[in-house]
């Protein structure tokens, strides 16, 4: 009987974890977060420092003076 109770407890714990994960996905509505930790910019390359929002037009936009920008 004890073994049966432990088996059921483990099963219910897994189901609960799956439900919590599904609820979290539903609340986020599929949004994903990407964290970039290391980037290589070769000579002649360009990089953007700061937040980039996807789906904001797609055309080229001029970026003002950025104090974080370094020239090589």
PQR file of N, CA, C, O and H, with PARSE charges and radii, in Angstrom:
ATOM      1  N   UNK A   1       0.826  -1.192   0.000 -0.4000 1.5000
ATOM      2  CA  UNK A   1       0.000   0.000   0.000 -0.0000 2.0000
ATOM      3  C   UNK A   1       0.873   1.258   0.000  0.5500 1.7000
ATOM      4  O   UNK A   1       0.580   2.238  -0.686 -0.5500 1.4000
ATOM      5  N   UNK A   2       1.962   1.203   0.796 -0.4000 1.5000
ATOM      6  CA  UNK A   2       2.868   2.365   0.852 -0.0000 2.0000
ATOM      7  C   UNK A   2       3.485   2.637  -0.511  0.5500 1.7000
ATOM      8  O   UNK A   2       3.588   3.793  -0.921 -0.5500 1.4000
ATOM      9  H   UNK A   2       2.200   0.408   1.353  0.4000 1.0000
ATOM     10  N   UNK A   3       3.897   1.582  -1.223 -0.4000 1.5000
ATOM     11  CA  UNK A   3       4.500   1.714  -2.551 -0.0000 2.0000
ATOM     12  C   UNK A   3       3.502   2.321  -3.548  0.5500 1.7000
ATOM     13  O   UNK A   3       3.873   3.147  -4.381 -0.5500 1.4000
ATOM     14  H   UNK A   3       3.813   0.643  -0.890  0.4000 1.0000
ATOM     15  N   UNK A   4       2.261   1.911  -3.455 -0.4000 1.5000
ATOM     16  CA  UNK A   4       1.218   2.448  -4.327 -0.0000 2.0000
ATOM     17  C   UNK A   4       1.015   3.948  -4.063  0.5500 1.7000
ATOM     18  O   UNK A   4       0.881   4.732  -5.002 -0.5500 1.4000
ATOM     19  H   UNK A   4       1.960   1.239  -2.779  0.4000 1.0000
ATOM     20  N   UNK A   5       0.995   4.337  -2.798 -0.4000 1.5000
ATOM     21  CA  UNK A   5       0.828   5.752  -2.455 -0.0000 2.0000
ATOM     22  C   UNK A   5       2.010   6.584  -2.964  0.5500 1.7000
ATOM     23  O   UNK A   5       1.812   7.690  -3.467 -0.5500 1.4000
ATOM     24  H   UNK A   5       1.105   3.700  -2.035  0.4000 1.0000
ATOM     25  N   UNK A   6       3.235   6.065  -2.839 -0.4000 1.5000
ATOM     26  CA  UNK A   6       4.403   6.780  -3.343 -0.0000 2.0000
ATOM     27  C   UNK A   6       4.350   6.927  -4.868  0.5500 1.7000
ATOM     28  O   UNK A   6       4.709   7.975  -5.405 -0.5500 1.4000
ATOM     29  H   UNK A   6       3.396   5.166  -2.431  0.4000 1.0000
ATOM     30  N   UNK A   7       3.907   5.885  -5.553 -0.4000 1.5000
ATOM     31  CA  UNK A   7       3.791   5.923  -7.010 -0.0000 2.0000
ATOM     32  C   UNK A   7       2.781   6.988  -7.443  0.5500 1.7000
ATOM     33  O   UNK A   7       3.037   7.775  -8.354 -0.5500 1.4000
ATOM     34  H   UNK A   7       3.616   5.034  -5.116  0.4000 1.0000
ATOM     35  N   UNK A   8       1.629   6.993  -6.768 -0.4000 1.5000
ATOM     36  CA  UNK A   8       0.605   7.988  -7.097 -0.0000 2.0000
ATOM     37  C   UNK A   8       1.087   9.406  -6.765  0.5500 1.7000
ATOM     38  O   UNK A   8       0.808  10.345  -7.510 -0.5500 1.4000
ATOM     39  H   UNK A   8       1.421   6.353  -6.027  0.4000 1.0000
ATOM     40  N   UNK A   9       1.789   9.557  -5.678 -0.4000 1.5000
ATOM     41  CA  UNK A   9       2.314  10.872  -5.305 -0.0000 2.0000
ATOM     42  C   UNK A   9       3.287  11.407  -6.342  0.5500 1.7000
ATOM     43  O   UNK A   9       3.241  12.587  -6.689 -0.5500 1.4000
ATOM     44  H   UNK A   9       2.015   8.794  -5.072  0.4000 1.0000
ATOM     45  N   UNK A  10       4.161  10.550  -6.835 -0.4000 1.5000
ATOM     46  CA  UNK A  10       5.113  10.961  -7.868 -0.0000 2.0000
ATOM     47  C   UNK A  10       4.384  11.336  -9.156  0.5500 1.7000
ATOM     48  O   UNK A  10       4.738  12.319  -9.807 -0.5500 1.4000
ATOM     49  H   UNK A  10       4.198   9.592  -6.554  0.4000 1.0000
ATOM     50  N   UNK A  11       3.378  10.565  -9.523 -0.4000 1.5000
ATOM     51  CA  UNK A  11       2.614  10.845 -10.735 -0.0000 2.0000
ATOM     52  C   UNK A  11       1.889  12.185 -10.618  0.5500 1.7000
ATOM     53  O   UNK A  11       1.904  12.980 -11.557 -0.5500 1.4000
ATOM     54  H   UNK A  11       3.090   9.766  -8.994  0.4000 1.0000
ATOM     55  N   UNK A  12       1.261  12.439  -9.483 -0.4000 1.5000
ATOM     56  CA  UNK A  12       0.537  13.690  -9.289 -0.0000 2.0000
ATOM     57  C   UNK A  12       1.487  14.887  -9.259  0.5500 1.7000
ATOM     58  O   UNK A  12       1.127  15.973  -9.714 -0.5500 1.4000
ATOM     59  H   UNK A  12       1.249  11.793  -8.720  0.4000 1.0000
ATOM     60  N   UNK A  13       2.688  14.699  -8.730 -0.4000 1.5000
ATOM     61  CA  UNK A  13       3.678  15.777  -8.717 -0.0000 2.0000
ATOM     62  C   UNK A  13       4.097  16.148 -10.140  0.5500 1.7000
ATOM     63  O   UNK A  13       4.222  17.329 -10.463 -0.5500 1.4000
ATOM     64  H   UNK A  13       2.980  13.817  -8.360  0.4000 1.0000
ATOM     65  N   UNK A  14       4.315  15.139 -10.990 -0.4000 1.5000
ATOM     66  CA  UNK A  14       4.671  15.401 -12.383 -0.0000 2.0000
ATOM     67  C   UNK A  14       3.536  16.107 -13.117  0.5500 1.7000
ATOM     68  O   UNK A  14       3.773  17.043 -13.881 -0.5500 1.4000
ATOM     69  H   UNK A  14       4.214  14.179 -10.727  0.4000 1.0000
ATOM     70  N   UNK A  15       2.316  15.663 -12.889 -0.4000 1.5000
ATOM     71  CA  UNK A  15       1.162  16.285 -13.543 -0.0000 2.0000
ATOM     72  C   UNK A  15       1.018  17.733 -13.098  0.5500 1.7000
ATOM     73  O   UNK A  15       0.738  18.610 -13.916 -0.5500 1.4000
ATOM     74  H   UNK A  15       2.123  14.903 -12.268  0.4000 1.0000
ATOM     75  N   UNK A  16       1.206  17.987 -11.812 -0.4000 1.5000
ATOM     76  CA  UNK A  16       1.120  19.355 -11.300 -0.0000 2.0000
ATOM     77  C   UNK A  16       2.178  20.244 -11.950  0.5500 1.7000
ATOM     78  O   UNK A  16       1.879  21.374 -12.335 -0.5500 1.4000
ATOM     79  H   UNK A  16       1.433  17.275 -11.148  0.4000 1.0000
ATOM     80  N   UNK A  17       3.401  19.751 -12.077 -0.4000 1.5000
ATOM     81  CA  UNK A  17       4.477  20.531 -12.700 -0.0000 2.0000
ATOM     82  C   UNK A  17       4.145  20.833 -14.165  0.5500 1.7000
ATOM     83  O   UNK A  17       4.413  21.935 -14.643 -0.5500 1.4000
ATOM     84  H   UNK A  17       3.643  18.833 -11.765  0.4000 1.0000
ATOM     85  N   UNK A  18       3.565  19.868 -14.875 -0.4000 1.5000
ATOM     86  CA  UNK A  18       3.179  20.090 -16.269 -0.0000 2.0000
ATOM     87  C   UNK A  18       2.068  21.133 -16.365  0.5500 1.7000
ATOM     88  O   UNK A  18       2.071  21.959 -17.279 -0.5500 1.4000
ATOM     89  H   UNK A  18       3.346  18.973 -14.486  0.4000 1.0000
ATOM     90  N   UNK A  19       1.123  21.103 -15.437 -0.4000 1.5000
ATOM     91  CA  UNK A  19       0.034  22.080 -15.458 -0.0000 2.0000
ATOM     92  C   UNK A  19       0.548  23.487 -15.164  0.5500 1.7000
ATOM     93  O   UNK A  19       0.105  24.451 -15.788 -0.5500 1.4000
ATOM     94  H   UNK A  19       1.120  20.432 -14.695  0.4000 1.0000
ATOM     95  N   UNK A  20       1.479  23.609 -14.221 -0.4000 1.5000
ATOM     96  CA  UNK A  20       2.054  24.915 -13.905 -0.0000 2.0000
ATOM     97  C   UNK A  20       2.811  25.459 -15.113  0.5500 1.7000
ATOM     98  O   UNK A  20       2.721  26.650 -15.413 -0.5500 1.4000
ATOM     99  H   UNK A  20       1.839  22.825 -13.715  0.4000 1.0000
ATOM    100  N   UNK A  21       3.549  24.606 -15.802 -0.4000 1.5000
ATOM    101  CA  UNK A  21       4.283  25.027 -16.996 -0.0000 2.0000
ATOM    102  C   UNK A  21       3.324  25.459 -18.099  0.5500 1.7000
ATOM    103  O   UNK A  21       3.567  26.465 -18.766 -0.5500 1.4000
ATOM    104  H   UNK A  21       3.622  23.639 -15.559  0.4000 1.0000
ATOM    105  N   UNK A  22       2.242  24.716 -18.301 -0.4000 1.5000
ATOM    106  CA  UNK A  22       1.256  25.076 -19.321 -0.0000 2.0000
ATOM    107  C   UNK A  22       0.588  26.414 -18.989  0.5500 1.7000
ATOM    108  O   UNK A  22       0.363  27.232 -19.882 -0.5500 1.4000
ATOM    109  H   UNK A  22       2.044  23.899 -17.760  0.4000 1.0000
ATOM    110  N   UNK A  23       0.274  26.639 -17.718 -0.4000 1.5000
ATOM    111  CA  UNK A  23      -0.329  27.904 -17.309 -0.0000 2.0000
ATOM    112  C   UNK A  23       0.636  29.061 -17.529  0.5500 1.7000
ATOM    113  O   UNK A  23       0.223  30.139 -17.957 -0.5500 1.4000
ATOM    114  H   UNK A  23       0.457  25.975 -16.993  0.4000 1.0000
ATOM    115  N   UNK A  24       1.914  28.848 -17.241 -0.4000 1.5000
ATOM    116  CA  UNK A  24       2.922  29.883 -17.453 -0.0000 2.0000
ATOM    117  C   UNK A  24       3.020  30.231 -18.934  0.5500 1.7000
ATOM    118  O   UNK A  24       3.092  31.410 -19.283 -0.5500 1.4000
ATOM    119  H   UNK A  24       2.249  27.972 -16.894  0.4000 1.0000
ATOM    120  N   UNK A  25       3.025  29.231 -19.810 -0.4000 1.5000
ATOM    121  CA  UNK A  25       3.068  29.473 -21.250 -0.0000 2.0000
ATOM    122  C   UNK A  25       1.837  30.240 -21.701  0.5500 1.7000
ATOM    123  O   UNK A  25       1.937  31.140 -22.534 -0.5500 1.4000
ATOM    124  H   UNK A  25       2.966  28.274 -19.527  0.4000 1.0000
ATOM    125  N   UNK A  26       0.682  29.894 -21.161 -0.4000 1.5000
ATOM    126  CA  UNK A  26      -0.560  30.580 -21.520 -0.0000 2.0000
ATOM    127  C   UNK A  26      -0.515  32.045 -21.094  0.5500 1.7000
ATOM    128  O   UNK A  26      -0.954  32.923 -21.837 -0.5500 1.4000
ATOM    129  H   UNK A  26       0.600  29.163 -20.484  0.4000 1.0000
ATOM    130  N   UNK A  27       0.006  32.305 -19.920 -0.4000 1.5000
ATOM    131  CA  UNK A  27       0.073  33.680 -19.427 -0.0000 2.0000
ATOM    132  C   UNK A  27       1.059  34.521 -20.227  0.5500 1.7000
ATOM    133  O   UNK A  27       0.839  35.716 -20.423 -0.5500 1.4000
ATOM    134  H   UNK A  27       0.363  31.592 -19.317  0.4000 1.0000
ATOM    135  N   UNK A  28       2.147  33.905 -20.692 -0.4000 1.5000
ATOM    136  CA  UNK A  28       3.130  34.623 -21.506 -0.0000 2.0000
ATOM    137  C   UNK A  28       2.646  34.776 -22.936  0.5500 1.7000
ATOM    138  O   UNK A  28       3.159  35.616 -23.676 -0.5500 1.4000
ATOM    139  H   UNK A  28       2.326  32.934 -20.533  0.4000 1.0000
ATOM    140  N   UNK A  29       1.677  33.986 -23.332 -0.4000 1.5000
ATOM    141  CA  UNK A  29       1.096  34.003 -24.679 -0.0000 2.0000
ATOM    142  C   UNK A  29       2.147  33.790 -25.758  0.5500 1.7000
ATOM    143  O   UNK A  29       2.113  34.441 -26.803 -0.5500 1.4000
ATOM    144  H   UNK A  29       1.260  33.303 -22.731  0.4000 1.0000
ATOM    145  N   UNK A  30       3.073  32.887 -25.509 -0.4000 1.5000
ATOM    146  CA  UNK A  30       4.052  32.508 -26.518 -0.0000 2.0000
ATOM    147  C   UNK A  30       5.236  33.443 -26.660  0.5500 1.7000
ATOM    148  O   UNK A  30       6.094  33.213 -27.513 -0.5500 1.4000
ATOM    149  H   UNK A  30       3.101  32.358 -24.660  0.4000 1.0000
ATOM    150  N   UNK A  31       5.312  34.496 -25.850 -0.4000 1.5000
ATOM    151  CA  UNK A  31       6.464  35.396 -25.942 -0.0000 2.0000
ATOM    152  C   UNK A  31       7.715  34.661 -25.500  0.5500 1.7000
ATOM    153  O   UNK A  31       7.694  33.860 -24.566 -0.5500 1.4000
ATOM    154  H   UNK A  31       4.616  34.683 -25.157  0.4000 1.0000
ATOM    155  N   UNK A  32       8.792  34.951 -26.189 -0.4000 1.5000
ATOM    156  CA  UNK A  32      10.060  34.322 -25.849 -0.0000 2.0000
ATOM    157  C   UNK A  32      11.075  35.396 -25.517  0.5500 1.7000
ATOM    158  O   UNK A  32      11.014  36.510 -26.038 -0.5500 1.4000
ATOM    159  H   UNK A  32       8.809  35.602 -26.948  0.4000 1.0000
ATOM    160  N   UNK A  33      11.990  35.059 -24.664 -0.4000 1.5000
ATOM    161  CA  UNK A  33      13.064  35.966 -24.297 -0.0000 2.0000
ATOM    162  C   UNK A  33      14.382  35.338 -24.729  0.5500 1.7000
ATOM    163  O   UNK A  33      14.658  34.176 -24.433 -0.5500 1.4000
ATOM    164  H   UNK A  33      12.041  34.154 -24.241  0.4000 1.0000
ATOM    165  N   UNK A  34      15.185  36.120 -25.428 -0.4000 1.5000
ATOM    166  CA  UNK A  34      16.487  35.646 -25.878 -0.0000 2.0000
ATOM    167  C   UNK A  34      17.548  36.516 -25.217  0.5500 1.7000
ATOM    168  O   UNK A  34      17.495  37.742 -25.320 -0.5500 1.4000
ATOM    169  H   UNK A  34      14.961  37.065 -25.668  0.4000 1.0000
ATOM    170  N   UNK A  35      18.501  35.900 -24.546 -0.4000 1.5000
ATOM    171  CA  UNK A  35      19.583  36.627 -23.901 -0.0000 2.0000
ATOM    172  C   UNK A  35      20.871  36.290 -24.647  0.5500 1.7000
ATOM    173  O   UNK A  35      21.276  35.130 -24.720 -0.5500 1.4000
ATOM    174  H   UNK A  35      18.544  34.904 -24.462  0.4000 1.0000
ATOM    175  N   UNK A  36      21.505  37.319 -25.196 -0.4000 1.5000
ATOM    176  CA  UNK A  36      22.772  37.134 -25.922 -0.0000 2.0000
ATOM    177  C   UNK A  36      23.889  37.499 -24.966  0.5500 1.7000
ATOM    178  O   UNK A  36      23.940  38.625 -24.470 -0.5500 1.4000
ATOM    179  H   UNK A  36      21.176  38.261 -25.137  0.4000 1.0000
ATOM    180  N   UNK A  37      24.773  36.572 -24.705 -0.4000 1.5000
ATOM    181  CA  UNK A  37      25.818  36.799 -23.722 -0.0000 2.0000
ATOM    182  C   UNK A  37      27.150  37.197 -24.330  0.5500 1.7000
ATOM    183  O   UNK A  37      27.930  37.897 -23.685 -0.5500 1.4000
ATOM    184  H   UNK A  37      24.731  35.658 -25.108  0.4000 1.0000
ATOM    185  N   UNK A  38      27.431  36.773 -25.549 -0.4000 1.5000
ATOM    186  CA  UNK A  38      28.750  37.051 -26.135 -0.0000 2.0000
ATOM    187  C   UNK A  38      28.591  37.250 -27.635  0.5500 1.7000
ATOM    188  O   UNK A  38      27.978  36.423 -28.310 -0.5500 1.4000
ATOM    189  H   UNK A  38      26.798  36.204 -26.073  0.4000 1.0000
ATOM    190  N   UNK A  39      29.138  38.339 -28.158 -0.4000 1.5000
ATOM    191  CA  UNK A  39      29.010  38.662 -29.581 -0.0000 2.0000
ATOM    192  C   UNK A  39      30.378  39.046 -30.119  0.5500 1.7000
ATOM    193  O   UNK A  39      31.128  39.769 -29.464 -0.5500 1.4000
ATOM    194  H   UNK A  39      29.636  39.011 -27.610  0.4000 1.0000
ATOM    195  N   UNK A  40      30.702  38.565 -31.306 -0.4000 1.5000
ATOM    196  CA  UNK A  40      31.926  38.969 -32.001 -0.0000 2.0000
ATOM    197  C   UNK A  40      31.537  39.928 -33.115  0.5500 1.7000
ATOM    198  O   UNK A  40      30.645  39.630 -33.910 -0.5500 1.4000
ATOM    199  H   UNK A  40      30.092  37.978 -31.838  0.4000 1.0000
ATOM    200  N   UNK A  41      32.201  41.081 -33.178 -0.4000 1.5000
ATOM    201  CA  UNK A  41      31.998  42.032 -34.268 -0.0000 2.0000
ATOM    202  C   UNK A  41      33.350  42.188 -34.957  0.5500 1.7000
ATOM    203  O   UNK A  41      34.291  42.734 -34.383 -0.5500 1.4000
ATOM    204  H   UNK A  41      32.925  41.324 -32.532  0.4000 1.0000
ATOM    205  N   UNK A  42      33.434  41.704 -36.187 -0.4000 1.5000
ATOM    206  CA  UNK A  42      34.686  41.764 -36.942 -0.0000 2.0000
ATOM    207  C   UNK A  42      34.903  43.151 -37.510  0.5500 1.7000
ATOM    208  O   UNK A  42      33.990  43.977 -37.519 -0.5500 1.4000
ATOM    209  H   UNK A  42      32.669  41.260 -36.654  0.4000 1.0000
ATOM    210  N   UNK A  43      36.131  43.409 -37.990 -0.4000 1.5000
ATOM    211  CA  UNK A  43      36.459  44.688 -38.609 -0.0000 2.0000
ATOM    212  C   UNK A  43      35.483  44.969 -39.743  0.5500 1.7000
ATOM    213  O   UNK A  43      35.220  44.102 -40.576 -0.5500 1.4000
ATOM    214  H   UNK A  43      36.873  42.737 -37.982  0.4000 1.0000
ATOM    215  N   UNK A  44      34.954  46.176 -39.768 -0.4000 1.5000
ATOM    216  CA  UNK A  44      33.995  46.561 -40.798 -0.0000 2.0000
ATOM    217  C   UNK A  44      32.567  46.176 -40.456  0.5500 1.7000
ATOM    218  O   UNK A  44      31.640  46.559 -41.169 -0.5500 1.4000
ATOM    219  H   UNK A  44      35.168  46.880 -39.091  0.4000 1.0000
ATOM    220  N   UNK A  45      32.374  45.438 -39.394 -0.4000 1.5000
ATOM    221  CA  UNK A  45      31.033  45.023 -38.994 -0.0000 2.0000
ATOM    222  C   UNK A  45      30.355  46.085 -38.148  0.5500 1.7000
ATOM    223  O   UNK A  45      30.997  47.037 -37.704 -0.5500 1.4000
ATOM    224  H   UNK A  45      33.127  45.127 -38.814  0.4000 1.0000
ATOM    225  N   UNK A  46      29.059  45.922 -37.926 -0.4000 1.5000
ATOM    226  CA  UNK A  46      28.294  46.850 -37.111 -0.0000 2.0000
ATOM    227  C   UNK A  46      27.500  46.059 -36.079  0.5500 1.7000
ATOM    228  O   UNK A  46      27.106  44.917 -36.315 -0.5500 1.4000
ATOM    229  H   UNK A  46      28.537  45.149 -38.287  0.4000 1.0000
ATOM    230  N   UNK A  47      27.277  46.685 -34.941 -0.4000 1.5000
ATOM    231  CA  UNK A  47      26.482  46.043 -33.899 -0.0000 2.0000
ATOM    232  C   UNK A  47      25.602  47.094 -33.239  0.5500 1.7000
ATOM    233  O   UNK A  47      25.951  48.274 -33.211 -0.5500 1.4000
ATOM    234  H   UNK A  47      27.598  47.612 -34.749  0.4000 1.0000
ATOM    235  N   UNK A  48      24.473  46.672 -32.716 -0.4000 1.5000
ATOM    236  CA  UNK A  48      23.565  47.552 -31.996 -0.0000 2.0000
ATOM    237  C   UNK A  48      23.656  47.194 -30.527  0.5500 1.7000
ATOM    238  O   UNK A  48      23.560  46.025 -30.154 -0.5500 1.4000
ATOM    239  H   UNK A  48      24.190  45.713 -32.739  0.4000 1.0000
ATOM    240  N   UNK A  49      23.843  48.215 -29.688 -0.4000 1.5000
ATOM    241  CA  UNK A  49      23.889  47.995 -28.248 -0.0000 2.0000
ATOM    242  C   UNK A  49      22.611  48.555 -27.662  0.5500 1.7000
ATOM    243  O   UNK A  49      22.361  49.757 -27.762 -0.5500 1.4000
ATOM    244  H   UNK A  49      23.921  49.165 -29.991  0.4000 1.0000
ATOM    245  N   UNK A  50      21.799  47.713 -27.057 -0.4000 1.5000
ATOM    246  CA  UNK A  50      20.543  48.165 -26.466 -0.0000 2.0000
ATOM    247  C   UNK A  50      19.410  47.246 -26.864  0.5500 1.7000
ATOM    248  O   UNK A  50      19.630  46.166 -27.413 -0.5500 1.4000
ATOM    249  H   UNK A  50      22.001  46.737 -26.976  0.4000 1.0000
ATOM    250  N   UNK A  51      18.199  47.685 -26.582 -0.4000 1.5000
ATOM    251  CA  UNK A  51      17.005  46.889 -26.875 -0.0000 2.0000
ATOM    252  C   UNK A  51      16.641  47.009 -28.341  0.5500 1.7000
ATOM    253  O   UNK A  51      16.720  48.089 -28.927 -0.5500 1.4000
ATOM    254  H   UNK A  51      18.021  48.562 -26.136  0.4000 1.0000
ATOM    255  N   UNK A  52      16.242  45.896 -28.927 -0.4000 1.5000
ATOM    256  CA  UNK A  52      15.776  45.863 -30.304 -0.0000 2.0000
ATOM    257  C   UNK A  52      14.395  45.241 -30.280  0.5500 1.7000
ATOM    258  O   UNK A  52      14.228  44.120 -29.799 -0.5500 1.4000
ATOM    259  H   UNK A  52      16.178  45.019 -28.452  0.4000 1.0000
ATOM    260  N   UNK A  53      13.402  45.953 -30.794 -0.4000 1.5000
ATOM    261  CA  UNK A  53      12.033  45.455 -30.811 -0.0000 2.0000
ATOM    262  C   UNK A  53      11.710  44.929 -32.197  0.5500 1.7000
ATOM    263  O   UNK A  53      11.864  45.648 -33.184 -0.5500 1.4000
ATOM    264  H   UNK A  53      13.537  46.863 -31.185  0.4000 1.0000
ATOM    265  N   UNK A  54      11.268  43.694 -32.283 -0.4000 1.5000
ATOM    266  CA  UNK A  54      10.931  43.076 -33.557 -0.0000 2.0000
ATOM    267  C   UNK A  54       9.573  43.577 -34.030  0.5500 1.7000
ATOM    268  O   UNK A  54       8.712  43.932 -33.225 -0.5500 1.4000
ATOM    269  H   UNK A  54      11.143  43.109 -31.481  0.4000 1.0000
ATOM    270  N   UNK A  55       9.398  43.598 -35.342 -0.4000 1.5000
ATOM    271  CA  UNK A  55       8.110  43.954 -35.907 -0.0000 2.0000
ATOM    272  C   UNK A  55       7.798  45.438 -35.866  0.5500 1.7000
ATOM    273  O   UNK A  55       6.627  45.818 -35.880 -0.5500 1.4000
ATOM    274  H   UNK A  55      10.098  43.309 -35.996  0.4000 1.0000
ATOM    275  N   UNK A  56       8.806  46.278 -35.815 -0.4000 1.5000
ATOM    276  CA  UNK A  56       8.568  47.714 -35.740 -0.0000 2.0000
ATOM    277  C   UNK A  56       8.819  48.386 -37.086  0.5500 1.7000
ATOM    278  O   UNK A  56       9.411  49.464 -37.124 -0.5500 1.4000
ATOM    279  H   UNK A  56       9.757  45.969 -35.804  0.4000 1.0000
ATOM    280  N   UNK A  57       8.395  47.795 -38.166 -0.4000 1.5000
ATOM    281  CA  UNK A  57       8.489  48.452 -39.464 -0.0000 2.0000
ATOM    282  C   UNK A  57       9.383  47.719 -40.447  0.5500 1.7000
ATOM    283  O   UNK A  57       8.962  47.464 -41.576 -0.5500 1.4000
ATOM    284  H   UNK A  57       7.913  46.919 -38.135  0.4000 1.0000
ATOM    285  N   UNK A  58      10.571  47.380 -40.069 -0.4000 1.5000
ATOM    286  CA  UNK A  58      11.465  46.644 -40.951 -0.0000 2.0000
ATOM    287  C   UNK A  58      12.275  47.514 -41.889  0.5500 1.7000
ATOM    288  O   UNK A  58      13.170  47.002 -42.560 -0.5500 1.4000
ATOM    289  H   UNK A  58      10.914  47.587 -39.152  0.4000 1.0000
ATOM    290  N   UNK A  59      11.999  48.817 -41.967 -0.4000 1.5000
ATOM    291  CA  UNK A  59      12.782  49.709 -42.811 -0.0000 2.0000
ATOM    292  C   UNK A  59      14.044  50.130 -42.091  0.5500 1.7000
ATOM    293  O   UNK A  59      14.215  49.874 -40.899 -0.5500 1.4000
ATOM    294  H   UNK A  59      11.272  49.234 -41.421  0.4000 1.0000
ATOM    295  N   UNK A  60      14.933  50.786 -42.838 -0.4000 1.5000
ATOM    296  CA  UNK A  60      16.150  51.238 -42.177 -0.0000 2.0000
ATOM    297  C   UNK A  60      15.848  52.520 -41.413  0.5500 1.7000
ATOM    298  O   UNK A  60      15.185  53.419 -41.930 -0.5500 1.4000
ATOM    299  H   UNK A  60      14.794  50.994 -43.806  0.4000 1.0000
ATOM    300  N   UNK A  61      16.326  52.595 -40.213 -0.4000 1.5000
ATOM    301  CA  UNK A  61      16.122  53.760 -39.377 -0.0000 2.0000
ATOM    302  C   UNK A  61      17.478  54.248 -38.910  0.5500 1.7000
ATOM    303  O   UNK A  61      18.350  53.451 -38.563 -0.5500 1.4000
ATOM    304  H   UNK A  61      16.864  51.864 -39.793  0.4000 1.0000
ATOM    305  N   UNK A  62      17.653  55.569 -38.902 -0.4000 1.5000
ATOM    306  CA  UNK A  62      18.914  56.124 -38.452 -0.0000 2.0000
ATOM    307  C   UNK A  62      18.969  56.065 -36.932  0.5500 1.7000
ATOM    308  O   UNK A  62      18.010  56.424 -36.249 -0.5500 1.4000
ATOM    309  H   UNK A  62      16.944  56.216 -39.184  0.4000 1.0000
ATOM    310  N   UNK A  63      20.103  55.607 -36.413 -0.4000 1.5000
ATOM    311  CA  UNK A  63      20.316  55.549 -34.978 -0.0000 2.0000
ATOM    312  C   UNK A  63      21.165  56.749 -34.614  0.5500 1.7000
ATOM    313  O   UNK A  63      22.190  57.001 -35.247 -0.5500 1.4000
ATOM    314  H   UNK A  63      20.882  55.315 -36.968  0.4000 1.0000
ATOM    315  N   UNK A  64      20.748  57.496 -33.597 -0.4000 1.5000
ATOM    316  CA  UNK A  64      21.470  58.693 -33.181 -0.0000 2.0000
ATOM    317  C   UNK A  64      22.799  58.355 -32.539  0.5500 1.7000
ATOM    318  O   UNK A  64      23.210  57.196 -32.505 -0.5500 1.4000
ATOM    319  H   UNK A  64      19.915  57.292 -33.083  0.4000 1.0000
ATOM    320  N   UNK A  65      23.465  59.377 -32.031 -0.4000 1.5000
ATOM    321  CA  UNK A  65      24.753  59.163 -31.368 -0.0000 2.0000
ATOM    322  C   UNK A  65      24.564  58.266 -30.162  0.5500 1.7000
ATOM    323  O   UNK A  65      23.758  58.556 -29.277 -0.5500 1.4000
ATOM    324  H   UNK A  65      23.130  60.320 -32.058  0.4000 1.0000
ATOM    325  N   UNK A  66      25.295  57.198 -30.133 -0.4000 1.5000
ATOM    326  CA  UNK A  66      25.191  56.227 -29.048 -0.0000 2.0000
ATOM    327  C   UNK A  66      26.471  56.309 -28.226  0.5500 1.7000
ATOM    328  O   UNK A  66      27.546  55.999 -28.739 -0.5500 1.4000
ATOM    329  H   UNK A  66      25.949  56.962 -30.852  0.4000 1.0000
ATOM    330  N   UNK A  67      26.380  56.719 -26.965 -0.4000 1.5000
ATOM    331  CA  UNK A  67      27.587  56.816 -26.154 -0.0000 2.0000
ATOM    332  C   UNK A  67      28.257  55.477 -25.898  0.5500 1.7000
ATOM    333  O   UNK A  67      29.421  55.437 -25.500 -0.5500 1.4000
ATOM    334  H   UNK A  67      25.507  56.971 -26.548  0.4000 1.0000
ATOM    335  N   UNK A  68      27.540  54.373 -26.118 -0.4000 1.5000
ATOM    336  CA  UNK A  68      28.109  53.050 -25.883 -0.0000 2.0000
ATOM    337  C   UNK A  68      28.883  52.556 -27.105  0.5500 1.7000
ATOM    338  O   UNK A  68      29.593  51.555 -27.016 -0.5500 1.4000
ATOM    339  H   UNK A  68      26.594  54.405 -26.441  0.4000 1.0000
ATOM    340  N   UNK A  69      28.759  53.245 -28.253 -0.4000 1.5000
ATOM    341  CA  UNK A  69      29.386  52.800 -29.484 -0.0000 2.0000
ATOM    342  C   UNK A  69      30.877  53.079 -29.442  0.5500 1.7000
ATOM    343  O   UNK A  69      31.304  54.167 -29.055 -0.5500 1.4000
ATOM    344  H   UNK A  69      28.182  54.059 -28.325  0.4000 1.0000
ATOM    345  N   UNK A  70      31.648  52.111 -29.833 -0.4000 1.5000
ATOM    346  CA  UNK A  70      33.103  52.265 -29.848 -0.0000 2.0000
ATOM    347  C   UNK A  70      33.591  52.046 -31.269  0.5500 1.7000
ATOM    348  O   UNK A  70      33.111  51.152 -31.966 -0.5500 1.4000
ATOM    349  H   UNK A  70      31.301  51.228 -30.147  0.4000 1.0000
ATOM    350  N   UNK A  71      34.534  52.852 -31.693 -0.4000 1.5000
ATOM    351  CA  UNK A  71      35.106  52.638 -33.022 -0.0000 2.0000
ATOM    352  C   UNK A  71      36.359  51.792 -32.894  0.5500 1.7000
ATOM    353  O   UNK A  71      37.044  51.829 -31.872 -0.5500 1.4000
ATOM    354  H   UNK A  71      34.924  53.579 -31.126  0.4000 1.0000
ATOM    355  N   UNK A  72      36.646  51.047 -33.917 -0.4000 1.5000
ATOM    356  CA  UNK A  72      37.826  50.172 -33.914 -0.0000 2.0000
ATOM    357  C   UNK A  72      38.903  50.763 -34.747  0.5500 1.7000
ATOM    358  O   UNK A  72      39.979  50.177 -34.872 -0.5500 1.4000
ATOM    359  H   UNK A  72      36.089  51.017 -34.747  0.4000 1.0000
TER
END
